[in-house]
C-alpha cells in the first residue's frame, strides 16, 4: 500500500495537530478528534492507537502518568511541532487518488445489480442533501451571530470580533463544508438520473427486440 502523501490528512496527523494545540490525555484527545472531525468517521480509540506510534517517532512525549492508560497526558516535542508545521505548509504534488466506491461498484456490478445500486446511490444522495442542509443551517447561524455582533453599540468590541482570525476561519470552513456536501449531492443526483435513463433505454430496447 502506498504511503499517504505529505499533505494528506491521516488520523495520526490529526492527533498530532491536536497535541500541538495543547497537551492532553488519551481520552480527551479521542473526544476532541471526534468533535473536530465528525465527518472523518474516526473512533475515539484512534488516539489510543496513534499516540504510541507518534511517541516512537519522537513527535510526542508522555509527561504525566494517569490512574489508567486512558488518562496518560502527552505533549508535542519540538520534532513533533516541526513535523506538524511541515504538514501544514505541504501541498499535494498530484491530484487526489480517485478511489470512489460508487465508481468501483458501477465498474464491477452485473446488470441485475443495477436497480439496487441506483437505490443505494439515491440513499447516499439524500444523506448528502441532509448534511448540506445542516451545514447551511450552521453557516446561517454563524452569519446571524456576526450581524448581531456588528449591531451592538460597542463599536470597538464589534471591530475586534470582526477581525478575529479564528472567527473568520470558522466561517470559511462552514462555507466550504456546505459547498462540499452540496456538490456531492448534486453529483450523485446527476449520476443517478443518468443511470435511471440508461436502464430505461435498455428496457425499451429489450422490449422492442421481443
Helices and strands as residue ranges (DSSP letters): H 11-21, E 24-25, H 26-36, G 38-40, H 45-56, E 60-64, G 69-71, E 73-76, H 78-89, H 101-108, G 111-113, H 114-150, H 155-162, H 165-209
